[in-house]
C-alpha cells in the first residue's frame, strides 16, 4: 500500500511540474469565455489558485486548478464543483461562474473552477500583517462582530440544506475579503452530508483517516478527536470551528494551537487576561466552544448570540438570560432520535 501511495505521489509531483511550466502560456476556455493567467495567488496540496482575466473584456476572476490522480481526489474536486454550482447567489460564499475538466499528461485529471476574485485576499494574511506591526493592531470589536456574523451567515446556508451539509474544513485560512471587507468562505471539497456515530473499529479507522486528510487538526471538534466516544459527527463540528475562528479574530492566536488532541477533547483553553473586548464577546466564545455536541448551539442559536452581542455594544445592556441549555431545534432532536433508533 505504501509503495502504491509513493508511486501516486510521485506521478502527481511530476504532473504538477509539467503543468506548472505549461499552463501559464495557455488561454483557458470556459464556455463563451477565454481567460489568461496573470499570476498565481496560492497553492495547497494538489490545488493552485490563479488570478486570471477574460481575454475579451479584461474582467478579472480567480481560477482554481485541482490535480486529481485517483478516484478519491476526483470525488473531492467534483464535490467542490457541485457545491459551488448550488450556491445561486448565497451570501458570503465565493461566487461560482463556470468549471471544466480535462485529462492532462501522466493520467492526471485536471479540474478548473472559475470564481469570484476577492481582491483583498486571505483574511489570515491581513491578520498576519496586523501582528507584525508595531504596536500590534487588533480589530475593533464591531469589526470582529461584523466578520463573525458574515462567517456564520455563510455556514447557515450549509446547515439549512436538506439534509444539512457539513463544511468540515472551516478555518480562518478559508475566509477571503472583498474590496469592501465582506467575508467570503471558500474551499468546499471536504463538504459532506454524512451525519452519524461510528461504532465498529473499521468504521472508526476509516473516519479517522478522512478527518486527518480533510480537517485541520486544531479546528477539529472534540467528537472528531475521539471517535471511540461514539458521539454523532454532524454539522455541530462546524459550530466548534466557528468558536475557534471567533477566538482567532479577537486574540490573533488559536485556542488549541500546538496543544494536542487532549486539550481539544477536554475543551481546555484560556481567554487571554489582558484584552480590550466586552464580556459578551468572551461569553459568545464560551457559549460556542461547548465540548458536548448535543449541548453545543446550532447555527440559529449562534446567530441569536451574535444579535445579543451587537445589542449590548449598541445599548450597553445585556438581555435577560433565558435557559437555552437545550439549544437544538425540535428538528435536530427528531433527527438525533432517528439516528439512535437506527443504531439499536
Beta strands, then each sheet from edge to edge (+ up, - down):
strand 1: 27-30
strand 2: 33-44
strand 3: 47-54
strand 4: 60-68
strand 5: 96-103
strand 6: 109-115
strand 7: 121-122
strand 8: 175-177
strand 9: 183-185
sheet 1: 1+ 2- 3+ 4- 6+ 5-
sheet 2: 7+ 8- 9+
end
